[in-house]
Amino acid sequence: MTTEPTEDEARLLLAKAAATIEVDESAPMTLTGLPGPGHRRWPVLAAAAAVVVAIGGGFLVAQQAGDDPPPTPPPANTHREPVEQEHVYGDGEMPALVGYTEDEAVALLRTRGAAVEVIPVHSCDQPPGYVLSSEPGAGTRLEAGDDVFVRVTGGPSPAARCVPPTGRWQQVFDLVRFARGLGPAPDFPDEVGIRLGGEGEWTTLSAAEAEDLDSWVLCAEGDCHSALAALVETLTGPRRFLAVEDRTSPLCPLPHDQGLPVHAPSYVFGNEPTDGIFCPPLPVVEVGWTEDWRIASVELHLEYLEPDPDGGPDVVDRHAIAESFVAWARGDGRAPEFADEVRILLSGYDFGSVDGGEAPRIASWRLRCPRFMSAPCPESAVQVLRQYDGPTVRVPTPAQTCFTGKGQVSADLASLAPSHLVRIDRPGARSCRDTSLVELWIDDDGRIYAADSSRLFE
């Protein structure tokens, strides 16, 4: 057992410590700008004594507590940084425009020298003038003079008779813009419930707290998440598309649990809710509504954070692939990559297929007339493009298609994979009947697996 040293032992330790310190008698011990004192050793001895006392005291405390000193507790995590982070792109890349207003998006793209075409999408529920998606998608290389198609909400169609909208789309746009720092907070009620996943505890925010982005960060099991940060991360990713859906499939019901169940919830997606053969993808957030259609609750669905089994988001540049198809069809470039089997459609009807190994041969796309059909023969997509040598434009998807209403095969393809579809038109196309040329389906590996032509008969 260790005992405290006696007074004589302490003096002996002090003397030994002082004896180890050499002091130059000729060196003045002065403070700059002050008169120097006489040559005295007591400051040095006092410092040595302090060192001995500190070492001895620490040693005694350590001995009393045990062999090792207690560990220093880690600093508290006061930053509460969510794991979700915005995707940031350089000046030479296509920016993420989902949630921008039409004017904001056009102004930004024109400062980068892009040739912008706005495509309005009409809906009775949506307020006009907000960006839903763009082609090419965010992160794609963008140079001065490149064509950029921006899909925006067009409000009700002039030919439609609409009932007044509920306001849910406007509130979601306001929420996205608030989360991205593009606009003020939505009109929150006195209380807003937020939580992580379907089993977490609800946290209630006041209207003032809800206007602070930091208040939305919730931490559980060592990780911090934010529904607003998740929206930003999702919608700023490559090839993102904002969708708000109320309906659920009877085969794949979406989760339904909200803080104030006054109205049926809305689900906010970062892609098309109809993508997928049987079930829609999981929503990023679920929004509950007050009686007057203000945001009552926001629940983050953590499942969206699970790794993509296909290896990540869709970053296929279908715009460039469509350009290469046009050049190849006209004999001006190498053949694009084709799937093992390429479906040939004419105005939506199935006219057979081309083997993937034969598809690079332009001659394999020539169709033969059935005996009962008088000339001229139907023309495949390649034949149409070879005959039309004028300029073309690539229309982004999902957009209104020209041929899906005429044939069941084309309609089925469009409903199963709307993001795969690219339409090739003449410039200034306003009517499918007069100006549309070809529709291509391009899979997530960049391979063309179907091609439709509008010119079934002359």
WORATA-V560624 format. One record per residue. N is the residue number from 1. RES is the residue in one letter. OMEGA is omega in whole degrees, 0 to 359 (NA if undefined). NEAR is the number of other C-alpha atoms within 8 Angstrom. Layout:
n->N res->RES omega->OMEGA near->NEAR
n->N res->RES omega->OMEGA near->NEAR
This chain:
n->1 res->M omega->182 near->2
n->2 res->T omega->178 near->4
n->3 res->T omega->179 near->4
n->4 res->E omega->179 near->5
n->5 res->P omega->176 near->6
n->6 res->T omega->181 near->6
n->7 res->E omega->180 near->6
n->8 res->D omega->179 near->6
n->9 res->E omega->179 near->8
n->10 res->A omega->179 near->9
n->11 res->R omega->180 near->8
n->12 res->L omega->176 near->8
n->13 res->L omega->180 near->9
n->14 res->L omega->181 near->11
n->15 res->A omega->179 near->8
n->16 res->K omega->179 near->8
n->17 res->A omega->181 near->11
n->18 res->A omega->183 near->11
n->19 res->A omega->181 near->7
n->20 res->T omega->183 near->6
n->21 res->I omega->179 near->6
n->22 res->E omega->180 near->5
n->23 res->V omega->177 near->4
n->24 res->D omega->184 near->5
n->25 res->E omega->183 near->6
n->26 res->S omega->183 near->4
n->27 res->A omega->179 near->5
n->28 res->P omega->177 near->8
n->29 res->M omega->186 near->7
n->30 res->T omega->170 near->8
n->31 res->L omega->184 near->7
n->32 res->T omega->177 near->4
n->33 res->G omega->180 near->4
n->34 res->L omega->178 near->6
n->35 res->P omega->184 near->6
n->36 res->G omega->177 near->8
n->37 res->P omega->177 near->7
n->38 res->G omega->182 near->5
n->39 res->H omega->182 near->7
n->40 res->R omega->182 near->6
n->41 res->R omega->190 near->6
n->42 res->W omega->176 near->6
n->43 res->P omega->180 near->7
n->44 res->V omega->179 near->8
n->45 res->L omega->179 near->9
n->46 res->A omega->178 near->8
n->47 res->A omega->178 near->8
n->48 res->A omega->179 near->11
n->49 res->A omega->180 near->11
n->50 res->A omega->178 near->8
n->51 res->V omega->181 near->8
n->52 res->V omega->181 near->11
n->53 res->V omega->181 near->8
n->54 res->A omega->181 near->8
n->55 res->I omega->181 near->8
n->56 res->G omega->180 near->8
n->57 res->G omega->179 near->8
n->58 res->G omega->179 near->8
n->59 res->F omega->180 near->8
n->60 res->L omega->179 near->9
n->61 res->V omega->180 near->8
n->62 res->A omega->180 near->11
n->63 res->Q omega->180 near->10
n->64 res->Q omega->183 near->6
n->65 res->A omega->183 near->9
n->66 res->G omega->182 near->7
n->67 res->D omega->184 near->6
n->68 res->D omega->176 near->7
n->69 res->P omega->181 near->7
n->70 res->P omega->181 near->5
n->71 res->P omega->178 near->4
n->72 res->T omega->181 near->4
n->73 res->P omega->180 near->4
n->74 res->P omega->179 near->4
n->75 res->P omega->181 near->4
n->76 res->A omega->178 near->4
n->77 res->N omega->183 near->5
n->78 res->T omega->184 near->4
n->79 res->H omega->178 near->4
n->80 res->R omega->182 near->9
n->81 res->E omega->180 near->7
n->82 res->P omega->180 near->11
n->83 res->V omega->180 near->7
n->84 res->E omega->182 near->9
n->85 res->Q omega->180 near->9
n->86 res->E omega->173 near->9
n->87 res->H omega->183 near->7
n->88 res->V omega->183 near->5
n->89 res->Y omega->182 near->9
n->90 res->G omega->182 near->6
n->91 res->D omega->180 near->6
n->92 res->G omega->181 near->7
n->93 res->E omega->178 near->12
n->94 res->M omega->180 near->13
n->95 res->P omega->175 near->8
n->96 res->A omega->189 near->11
n->97 res->L omega->183 near->12
n->98 res->V omega->182 near->14
n->99 res->G omega->175 near->10
n->100 res->Y omega->168 near->11
n->101 res->T omega->179 near->9
n->102 res->E omega->182 near->10
n->103 res->D omega->179 near->7
n->104 res->E omega->182 near->8
n->105 res->A omega->181 near->11
n->106 res->V omega->180 near->9
n->107 res->A omega->180 near->8
n->108 res->L omega->182 near->8
n->109 res->L omega->180 near->11
n->110 res->R omega->175 near->10
n->111 res->T omega->178 near->7
n->112 res->R omega->174 near->9
n->113 res->G omega->182 near->10
n->114 res->A omega->173 near->14
n->115 res->A omega->191 near->10
n->116 res->V omega->170 near->11
n->117 res->E omega->181 near->8
n->118 res->V omega->179 near->8
n->119 res->I omega->180 near->8
n->120 res->P omega->176 near->8
n->121 res->V omega->187 near->10
n->122 res->H omega->178 near->10
n->123 res->S omega->179 near->10
n->124 res->C omega->185 near->12
n->125 res->D omega->191 near->11
n->126 res->Q omega->171 near->13
n->127 res->P omega->184 near->10
n->128 res->P omega->168 near->8
n->129 res->G omega->179 near->11
n->130 res->Y omega->182 near->13
n->131 res->V omega->175 near->16
n->132 res->L omega->181 near->14
n->133 res->S omega->178 near->14
n->134 res->S omega->176 near->15
n->135 res->E omega->5 near->12
n->136 res->P omega->182 near->12
n->137 res->G omega->181 near->14
n->138 res->A omega->179 near->16
n->139 res->G omega->178 near->11
n->140 res->T omega->178 near->10
n->141 res->R omega->183 near->7
n->142 res->L omega->179 near->9
n->143 res->E omega->179 near->10
n->144 res->A omega->181 near->7
n->145 res->G omega->179 near->7
n->146 res->D omega->176 near->9
n->147 res->D omega->176 near->8
n->148 res->V omega->178 near->11
n->149 res->F omega->182 near->13
n->150 res->V omega->180 near->13
n->151 res->R omega->184 near->13
n->152 res->V omega->175 near->15
n->153 res->T omega->182 near->15
n->154 res->G omega->183 near->13
n->155 res->G omega->180 near->13
n->156 res->P omega->175 near->11
n->157 res->S omega->178 near->9
n->158 res->P omega->182 near->4
n->159 res->A omega->185 near->4
n->160 res->A omega->173 near->7
n->161 res->R omega->189 near->4
n->162 res->C omega->169 near->6
n->163 res->V omega->180 near->5
n->164 res->P omega->181 near->6
n->165 res->P omega->180 near->8
n->166 res->T omega->183 near->7
n->167 res->G omega->183 near->8
n->168 res->R omega->179 near->10
n->169 res->W omega->180 near->11
n->170 res->Q omega->179 near->9
n->171 res->Q omega->179 near->12
n->172 res->V omega->175 near->9
n->173 res->F omega->179 near->10
n->174 res->D omega->180 near->12
n->175 res->L omega->179 near->11
n->176 res->V omega->180 near->12
n->177 res->R omega->176 near->13
n->178 res->F omega->181 near->12
n->179 res->A omega->181 near->12
n->180 res->R omega->181 near->8
n->181 res->G omega->181 near->7
n->182 res->L omega->183 near->8
n->183 res->G omega->180 near->8
n->184 res->P omega->179 near->8
n->185 res->A omega->174 near->9
n->186 res->P omega->178 near->8
n->187 res->D omega->182 near->7
n->188 res->F omega->172 near->12
n->189 res->P omega->183 near->10
n->190 res->D omega->180 near->6
n->191 res->E omega->177 near->10
n->192 res->V omega->178 near->15
n->193 res->G omega->176 near->12
n->194 res->I omega->175 near->14
n->195 res->R omega->180 near->12
n->196 res->L omega->175 near->14
n->197 res->G omega->184 near->10
n->198 res->G omega->183 near->7
n->199 res->E omega->181 near->5
n->200 res->G omega->178 near->7
n->201 res->E omega->177 near->6
n->202 res->W omega->172 near->8
n->203 res->T omega->183 near->7
n->204 res->T omega->176 near->8
n->205 res->L omega->170 near->12
n->206 res->S omega->180 near->10
n->207 res->A omega->179 near->11
n->208 res->A omega->178 near->7
n->209 res->E omega->181 near->8
n->210 res->A omega->179 near->12
n->211 res->E omega->177 near->7
n->212 res->D omega->183 near->8
n->213 res->L omega->181 near->9
n->214 res->D omega->181 near->5
n->215 res->S omega->183 near->9
n->216 res->W omega->183 near->11
n->217 res->V omega->178 near->13
n->218 res->L omega->183 near->11
n->219 res->C omega->178 near->9
n->220 res->A omega->177 near->6
n->221 res->E omega->175 near->4
n->222 res->G omega->180 near->5
n->223 res->D omega->177 near->8
n->224 res->C omega->182 near->12
n->225 res->H omega->176 near->14
n->226 res->S omega->178 near->12
n->227 res->A omega->180 near->14
n->228 res->L omega->177 near->11
n->229 res->A omega->178 near->13
n->230 res->A omega->176 near->13
n->231 res->L omega->181 near->13
n->232 res->V omega->180 near->13
n->233 res->E omega->183 near->12
n->234 res->T omega->187 near->11
n->235 res->L omega->176 near->12
n->236 res->T omega->177 near->14
n->237 res->G omega->180 near->12
n->238 res->P omega->173 near->12
n->239 res->R omega->180 near->13
n->240 res->R omega->184 near->14
n->241 res->F omega->181 near->12
n->242 res->L omega->177 near->13
n->243 res->A omega->177 near->11
n->244 res->V omega->188 near->10
n->245 res->E omega->175 near->9
n->246 res->D omega->186 near->8
n->247 res->R omega->176 near->4
n->248 res->T omega->178 near->7
n->249 res->S omega->177 near->8
n->250 res->P omega->178 near->5
n->251 res->L omega->184 near->6
n->252 res->C omega->181 near->9
n->253 res->P omega->177 near->7
n->254 res->L omega->178 near->7
n->255 res->P omega->182 near->4
n->256 res->H omega->178 near->5
n->257 res->D omega->184 near->7
n->258 res->Q omega->184 near->12
n->259 res->G omega->181 near->10
n->260 res->L omega->186 near->9
n->261 res->P omega->177 near->11
n->262 res->V omega->176 near->8
n->263 res->H omega->174 near->8
n->264 res->A omega->184 near->8
n->265 res->P omega->173 near->13
n->266 res->S omega->182 near->11
n->267 res->Y omega->182 near->12
n->268 res->V omega->182 near->13
n->269 res->F omega->173 near->16
n->270 res->G omega->177 near->13
n->271 res->N omega->182 near->9
n->272 res->E omega->178 near->11
n->273 res->P omega->179 near->9
n->274 res->T omega->177 near->8
n->275 res->D omega->181 near->14
n->276 res->G omega->185 near->9
n->277 res->I omega->185 near->5
n->278 res->F omega->187 near->6
n->279 res->C omega->175 near->10
n->280 res->P omega->175 near->9
n->281 res->P omega->180 near->8
n->282 res->L omega->178 near->9
n->283 res->P omega->175 near->11
n->284 res->V omega->179 near->16
n->285 res->V omega->176 near->13
n->286 res->E omega->185 near->15
n->287 res->V omega->173 near->14
n->288 res->G omega->190 near->17
n->289 res->W omega->171 near->16
n->290 res->T omega->181 near->12
n->291 res->E omega->179 near->7
n->292 res->D omega->173 near->5
n->293 res->W omega->165 near->9
n->294 res->R omega->186 near->12
n->295 res->I omega->180 near->14
n->296 res->A omega->182 near->15
n->297 res->S omega->177 near->14
n->298 res->V omega->181 near->15
n->299 res->E omega->178 near->14
n->300 res->L omega->177 near->14
n->301 res->H omega->186 near->13
n->302 res->L omega->181 near->9
n->303 res->E omega->182 near->7
n->304 res->Y omega->180 near->8
n->305 res->L omega->181 near->5
n->306 res->E omega->181 near->6
n->307 res->P omega->178 near->6
n->308 res->D omega->181 near->7
n->309 res->P omega->180 near->5
n->310 res->D omega->175 near->4
n->311 res->G omega->176 near->6
n->312 res->G omega->183 near->7
n->313 res->P omega->181 near->8
n->314 res->D omega->179 near->7
n->315 res->V omega->179 near->8
n->316 res->V omega->179 near->7
n->317 res->D omega->181 near->10
n->318 res->R omega->177 near->10
n->319 res->H omega->181 near->11
n->320 res->A omega->180 near->7
n->321 res->I omega->177 near->10
n->322 res->A omega->177 near->12
n->323 res->E omega->180 near->9
n->324 res->S omega->177 near->12
n->325 res->F omega->179 near->10
n->326 res->V omega->181 near->9
n->327 res->A omega->180 near->11
n->328 res->W omega->181 near->12
n->329 res->A omega->180 near->13
n->330 res->R omega->178 near->11
n->331 res->G omega->184 near->6
n->332 res->D omega->182 near->7
n->333 res->G omega->179 near->8
n->334 res->R omega->180 near->7
n->335 res->A omega->173 near->9
n->336 res->P omega->180 near->11
n->337 res->E omega->180 near->7
n->338 res->F omega->174 near->12
n->339 res->A omega->181 near->9
n->340 res->D omega->176 near->8
n->341 res->E omega->182 near->10
n->342 res->V omega->180 near->15
n->343 res->R omega->175 near->12
n->344 res->I omega->181 near->14
n->345 res->L omega->176 near->16
n->346 res->L omega->184 near->15
n->347 res->S omega->176 near->13
n->348 res->G omega->181 near->16
n->349 res->Y omega->184 near->11
n->350 res->D omega->177 near->11
n->351 res->F omega->176 near->8
n->352 res->G omega->184 near->7
n->353 res->S omega->177 near->8
n->354 res->V omega->177 near->12
n->355 res->D omega->183 near->9
n->356 res->G omega->179 near->11
n->357 res->G omega->180 near->6
n->358 res->E omega->187 near->8
n->359 res->A omega->178 near->12
n->360 res->P omega->176 near->9
n->361 res->R omega->184 near->7
n->362 res->I omega->181 near->9
n->363 res->A omega->182 near->5
n->364 res->S omega->180 near->8
n->365 res->W omega->181 near->11
n->366 res->R omega->182 near->9
n->367 res->L omega->177 near->8
n->368 res->R omega->180 near->5
n->369 res->C omega->169 near->9
n->370 res->P omega->184 near->5
n->371 res->R omega->182 near->5
n->372 res->F omega->185 near->4
n->373 res->M omega->177 near->7
n->374 res->S omega->179 near->7
n->375 res->A omega->4 near->5
n->376 res->P omega->179 near->6
n->377 res->C omega->171 near->10
n->378 res->P omega->182 near->10
n->379 res->E omega->177 near->13
n->380 res->S omega->180 near->15
n->381 res->A omega->180 near->13
n->382 res->V omega->180 near->11
n->383 res->Q omega->179 near->11
n->384 res->V omega->182 near->13
n->385 res->L omega->178 near->12
n->386 res->R omega->180 near->9
n->387 res->Q omega->179 near->6
n->388 res->Y omega->184 near->6
n->389 res->D omega->179 near->7
n->390 res->G omega->180 near->5
n->391 res->P omega->178 near->6
n->392 res->T omega->173 near->8
n->393 res->V omega->178 near->8
n->394 res->R omega->182 near->11
n->395 res->V omega->184 near->11
n->396 res->P omega->176 near->13
n->397 res->T omega->358 near->11
n->398 res->P omega->178 near->7
n->399 res->A omega->180 near->7
n->400 res->Q omega->179 near->4
n->401 res->T omega->185 near->6
n->402 res->C omega->193 near->8
n->403 res->F omega->187 near->12
n->404 res->T omega->180 near->13
n->405 res->G omega->185 near->9
n->406 res->K omega->182 near->8
n->407 res->G omega->185 near->12
n->408 res->Q omega->182 near->10
n->409 res->V omega->180 near->11
n->410 res->S omega->179 near->15
n->411 res->A omega->179 near->12
n->412 res->D omega->179 near->8
n->413 res->L omega->182 near->9
n->414 res->A omega->181 near->11
n->415 res->S omega->182 near->9
n->416 res->L omega->184 near->10
n->417 res->A omega->182 near->10
n->418 res->P omega->181 near->12
n->419 res->S omega->179 near->8
n->420 res->H omega->191 near->13
n->421 res->L omega->173 near->13
n->422 res->V omega->180 near->15
n->423 res->R omega->178 near->14
n->424 res->I omega->184 near->14
n->425 res->D omega->164 near->13
n->426 res->R omega->177 near->12
n->427 res->P omega->179 near->7
n->428 res->G omega->183 near->4
n->429 res->A omega->176 near->9
n->430 res->R omega->182 near->5
n->431 res->S omega->177 near->7
n->432 res->C omega->184 near->8
n->433 res->R omega->189 near->6
n->434 res->D omega->193 near->5
n->435 res->T omega->184 near->10
n->436 res->S omega->185 near->14
n->437 res->L omega->191 near->14
n->438 res->V omega->169 near->13
n->439 res->E omega->179 near->12
n->440 res->L omega->171 near->15
n->441 res->W omega->185 near->11
n->442 res->I omega->185 near->14
n->443 res->D omega->184 near->9
n->444 res->D omega->174 near->9
n->445 res->D omega->178 near->6
n->446 res->G omega->181 near->11
n->447 res->R omega->178 near->11
n->448 res->I omega->181 near->14
n->449 res->Y omega->175 near->14
n->450 res->A omega->178 near->11
n->451 res->A omega->182 near->15
n->452 res->D omega->177 near->16
n->453 res->S omega->182 near->16
n->454 res->S omega->190 near->12
n->455 res->R omega->179 near->11
n->456 res->L omega->177 near->9
n->457 res->F omega->173 near->6
n->458 res->E omega->NA near->4
